[in-house]
Amino acid sequence: MNYESIYFIGIGGIGMSNLARYFLSQGKRVGGYDRTRTQLTDRLEKEGAFVHYEDNVNAIPLAFLDKEKTLVVYTPAVPDTHAEMGYFRKNGFVLMKRAQVLGEITTFSDAVCIAGTHGKTTVSSMTAHLLKQSHLDCSAFLGGILKNYDSNLLLSNKSKITVAEADEYDRSFHWLHPWIAVITSADPDHLDIYGTPEAYRQSFEKFTSLIRPGGYLIIKKGIAVTPNCDKSVKIYRYSETEGDYRAENIRIGEGTIVFDFVSPDQRISDIELGVPVKINIENAVAAIAAALLCGVNADEVRKAMKSFAGARRRFDFHLKTENTVFIDDYAHHPDELSASIESIKMLYPAKRILGVFQPHLYSRTRDFADEFAESLSKLDNVILLDIYPAREKTIPGVTSELIFDKMTSKNKVLLKKSELLDYLQRKNDIEVLVTLGAGDIEFLLPDIEKILK
C-alpha cells in the first residue's frame, strides 16, 4: 500500500490495533481516534502512534489530512454520525474497512483463516503459536493478546504463512482469501446485521467459496454449514472425539489434560495442553490440523501445545490458590457461556462457583435472553450486571432483567457494574469466581483480584 499515513477510526479495537501495529512496523505514520483510552491505546502511543479520544476533525494532525497520502481505515462498528468519518468521506479520502485492508495484506501470503461464532480467537492463537514455534514461522493478526508474546500481532520476515482471525461481523470475512480455512462453529449471532439464522449460516457458506483452488477446509463435524468450495479444495471434519481429526485416549486429572491426536495419516501421542480446559481439546484438534497441513511436525506440535499460555481474557486464570480461584473469560454468547461454565465445573467439581456476567449488546440480549438464562442457571451463584452497549443505542424494554427473570438459579442478584466491587467485598465465602462477558468488565479485574487476595 503506497500511503505514507494510515488513520484509524476506532484504533483501540483488538482487530484495528494489530493492523495499526503492522503499519508502524512498515515505517508508516499511524494515528487515529478511539472513544476510550485503554491499555491497548496507551501501548500504541508508546509504539509511536498518535491517538486522540474526541470525535473532532480539528484534533486530527495535519499529516493525516492529505488525501493523496492518507488511507483511512474504519471499523463497521463506527456509526454513520461520526464527524471524522463524515469529513473524510466528504473530502474524497480513500476509506477501507479493517477487513478489506487485512484481505489486501493476506492476498499475497498463504493465509490460514479461522472463523466461527466462538472458538476462533483460541484456535487462531494456538495455530499461530504452533507455527511460530516450528521451523516454518508465521505472521499473525489475532483477536486477543497472546500471553506467550504479549501481543495481538506476530511478524515474520521469512515465512509466507499468515494466520488471521476471520470475523463474521458485518460479513467482514468475505474480504479474505484463505489457503486453509477453519470453521469452529456457526451458531446464530449478530442478528442485528444478518436478520435471520439462515442468512448468518449462508455467510459462512460464502466464506468457504473464497478458499483458493487446491486449498483446505477444516470444519467442525455436525455444524449446519454446507461447504461451497472449489472442487479442488480438500474438506476435513473435526471434533473432540469424532471426524478426520480428533482426540483419543483423553486423560484429565491433577490439573492436566493429555490426549492422543489422530489424523487420516498419523497419530501424535501424549499431547499435553498448556491451558488445561476441556473445551481446549477440541480447539487444539482444529489448530493442530491446520498446523500439520502447513508442514509442522509431530515433535514441534507436542512442544508448542505444552508451552501455549493462551490469550488474555480467554479462560484466563488471575488467581489460583488452595482456597480461592479467579478466572476471567470473554464468553458473550450462550453456547460460549455453557462451554466455559461446564469446563470450570469439571475442573472444580467440589467447589461452589460464582459467576459474574455482563451482557454484551442490547440486540444480543434481546435475541438470546432465554438461552442466556439457561446457560447462567448452571452456576451455583450468579451476579448479573447491566448491559454493555458497545456500538448500540438503547433498545426500549431491553434490559438485563430479560435474562434475570428467566434464570432458575436460587442464588441470583442483579447489580449495576458500579455496585459490583462493594458487593464482592462483603462476600467472604467465594471459592471459585468467574467473570464473563466481552464488555468493559475487564477494567475491574485488578480490583477484584485485590479483594479476593
HELIX and SHEET records of a PDB file:
HELIX    1   1 ILE A   14  SER A   25  1                                  12    
HELIX    2   2 GLN A   39  LYS A   46  1                                   8    
HELIX    3   3 VAL A   57  ALA A   59  5                                   3    
HELIX    4   4 LEU A   62  PHE A   64  5                                   3    
HELIX    5   5 ALA A   83  LYS A   90  1                                   8    
HELIX    6   6 ARG A   98  THR A  107  1                                  10    
HELIX    7   7 LYS A  120  LYS A  132  1                                  13    
HELIX    8   8 TYR A  169  TRP A  175  5                                   7    
HELIX    9   9 LEU A  191  TYR A  194  1                                   4    
HELIX   10  10 PRO A  197  SER A  209  1                                  13    
HELIX   11  11 ILE A  279  CYS A  294  1                                  16    
HELIX   12  12 ALA A  298  SER A  307  1                                  10    
HELIX   13  13 PRO A  334  LEU A  347  1                                  14    
HELIX   14  14 TYR A  362  LEU A  376  1                                  15    
HELIX   15  15 GLU A  401  PHE A  404  1                                   4    
HELIX   16  16 LYS A  417  GLU A  419  5                                   3    
HELIX   17  17 LEU A  420  ARG A  426  1                                   7    
HELIX   18  18 ASP A  440  LEU A  444  5                                   5    
HELIX   19  19 LEU A  445  LEU A  452  1                                   8    
SHEET    1   A 5 PHE A  50  HIS A  52  0                                        
SHEET    2   A 5 ARG A  29  TYR A  33  1                                        
SHEET    3   A 5 SER A   5  ILE A   9  1                                        
SHEET    4   A 5 THR A  70  TYR A  74  1                                        
SHEET    5   A 5 VAL A  94  LYS A  97  1                                        
SHEET    1   B 7 SER A 151  LEU A 154  0                                        
SHEET    2   B 7 SER A 139  LEU A 146 -1                                        
SHEET    3   B 7 ILE A 161  ALA A 166  1                                        
SHEET    4   B 7 ASP A 110  ALA A 115  1                                        
SHEET    5   B 7 ILE A 180  ILE A 183  1                                        
SHEET    6   B 7 TYR A 216  LYS A 220  1                                        
SHEET    7   B 7 LYS A 234  TYR A 238  1                                        
SHEET    1   C 3 ARG A 246  GLY A 253  0                                        
SHEET    2   C 3 THR A 256  VAL A 262 -1                                        
SHEET    3   C 3 ARG A 267  GLU A 272 -1                                        
SHEET    1   D 6 ASP A 316  LYS A 320  0                                        
SHEET    2   D 6 VAL A 325  ASP A 329 -1                                        
SHEET    3   D 6 VAL A 432  LEU A 436  1                                        
SHEET    4   D 6 ILE A 353  PHE A 357  1                                        
SHEET    5   D 6 ASN A 381  LEU A 384  1                                        
SHEET    6   D 6 ASN A 411  LEU A 414  1                                        
END                                                                             
